[in-house]
Amino acid sequence: MIRLLRLDETVFYLSFMQIETVESLPDTTLTLTNNRKLVVRNTLDDVIEQIETKYETFGIVVKSRPKEEAE
């Protein structure tokens, strides 16, 4: 589970395995595997970092973006 912040600043937790895409539109928008969309206050980089950390915790190597994009 990753920690996310709703637009009204309430905290909720979401299974990172349910996230299909993360976009900045300009608000950070998550599309879930069931096609539901969630808009959160977290930055795009924060969400991606949390997801990558969770995958690494389970021993799955993740490289979601080229290094120059991450900077």
C-alpha positions as CSV (number, residue, x, y, z in Angstrom):
1,M,0.0,0.0,0.0
2,I,1.2,3.5,-0.7
3,R,0.2,6.6,1.2
4,L,-1.7,9.2,-0.8
5,L,-3.4,12.5,-0.1
6,R,-6.8,13.4,-1.5
7,L,-7.4,17.0,-2.7
8,D,-9.2,17.8,0.6
9,E,-5.9,16.7,2.3
10,T,-7.2,13.5,3.8
11,V,-4.8,10.6,3.8
12,F,-5.7,7.2,2.2
13,Y,-3.8,4.1,1.3
14,L,-4.0,2.4,-2.1
15,S,-2.6,-0.9,-3.3
16,F,0.2,0.0,-5.7
17,M,-0.6,-3.1,-7.7
18,Q,-3.9,-1.6,-8.7
19,I,-2.3,1.4,-10.4
20,E,-2.0,1.2,-14.2
21,T,-0.8,4.7,-15.1
22,V,0.3,7.9,-13.3
23,E,0.0,11.2,-15.1
24,S,0.4,14.9,-14.4
25,L,-2.5,16.6,-16.1
26,P,-1.4,19.1,-14.3
27,D,-2.8,17.4,-11.1
28,T,-1.4,14.0,-10.4
29,T,-4.0,11.5,-11.8
30,L,-3.9,7.8,-11.2
31,T,-5.7,5.4,-13.5
32,L,-6.4,2.1,-11.8
33,T,-6.7,-1.3,-13.4
34,N,-10.5,-1.1,-13.2
35,N,-10.3,2.2,-15.2
36,R,-11.3,4.3,-12.2
37,K,-9.4,7.6,-12.0
38,L,-8.1,9.2,-8.8
39,V,-6.7,12.8,-8.5
40,V,-4.3,13.3,-5.6
41,R,-2.2,16.1,-4.1
42,N,1.0,14.0,-4.2
43,T,3.4,15.0,-6.9
44,L,4.0,12.7,-9.8
45,D,7.5,12.0,-8.6
46,D,6.3,11.2,-5.1
47,V,3.8,8.6,-6.4
48,I,6.4,7.0,-8.7
49,E,9.0,6.9,-5.9
50,Q,6.6,5.2,-3.5
51,I,5.6,2.6,-6.2
52,E,9.3,1.9,-7.1
53,T,10.2,1.5,-3.4
54,K,7.4,-1.0,-2.9
55,Y,8.4,-3.1,-5.9
56,E,12.0,-3.0,-4.6
57,T,10.8,-4.2,-1.2
58,F,9.4,-7.3,-2.9
59,G,12.7,-7.9,-4.9
60,I,11.3,-6.7,-8.2
61,V,13.7,-4.4,-10.1
62,V,11.9,-1.4,-11.5
63,K,13.1,1.3,-13.9
64,S,10.1,3.4,-14.8
65,R,11.8,6.4,-16.4
66,P,15.1,7.2,-18.1
67,K,17.6,8.8,-15.7
68,E,17.5,12.3,-17.4
69,E,13.7,12.4,-16.8
70,A,14.0,11.7,-13.1
71,E,16.1,14.8,-12.5
